Amino acid sequence: MSAIQNLQSYDPFADLGESGDTGAQQEYIHIRIQQRNGRKTLTTIQGLPATFDKKRMLKIFKKDFACNGTLVEDEELGSVIQLQGDQRTKVLTLLVSEGGVDKKQVKIHGF
């Protein structure tokens, strides 16, 4: 009877820890939309690099998109920018054209 060799294979569910060979995880900028009540929506932007001034970015977003917004400090997610309305594509185009962010670094979520 032959020994089962499958037990020495790679376990994808095992924790790799700090010494894992997953490579450097790329930090993404997440742009999400949340449905409020009726037709009202809320756009959230998280994961902006530390090189960006969040308050200044919020001011630019509010002025260019003619919407209101706020900067929320979260203990898990860090600084999150919230904007009124569906501003996902506008934020993406502004970050890519003016901010110098690569389009591959931005993930758009929702609908």
C-alpha angles and dihedrals in degrees: 000000000000124000119250107254096183092085092071092057125109116283109217092193096055117109111252095195122193095320095056120128096231092120126227109326110231115236112232131202107229120208112190136176125215125196114230120180122320112335094341117118138180125213118208125195119194137167099044110164119257089247090073119082101230096202092050091047089052090051091050092047093049094049098043097043098038093231138116123251147167140207114237122194111214123185094220102033101032119216114003123188115213121197130183116245133011102311099151099117093039092052091048094051092045093049093048097043103035104018098050092231118152113243090230090064093060123080120193116204132189144058 
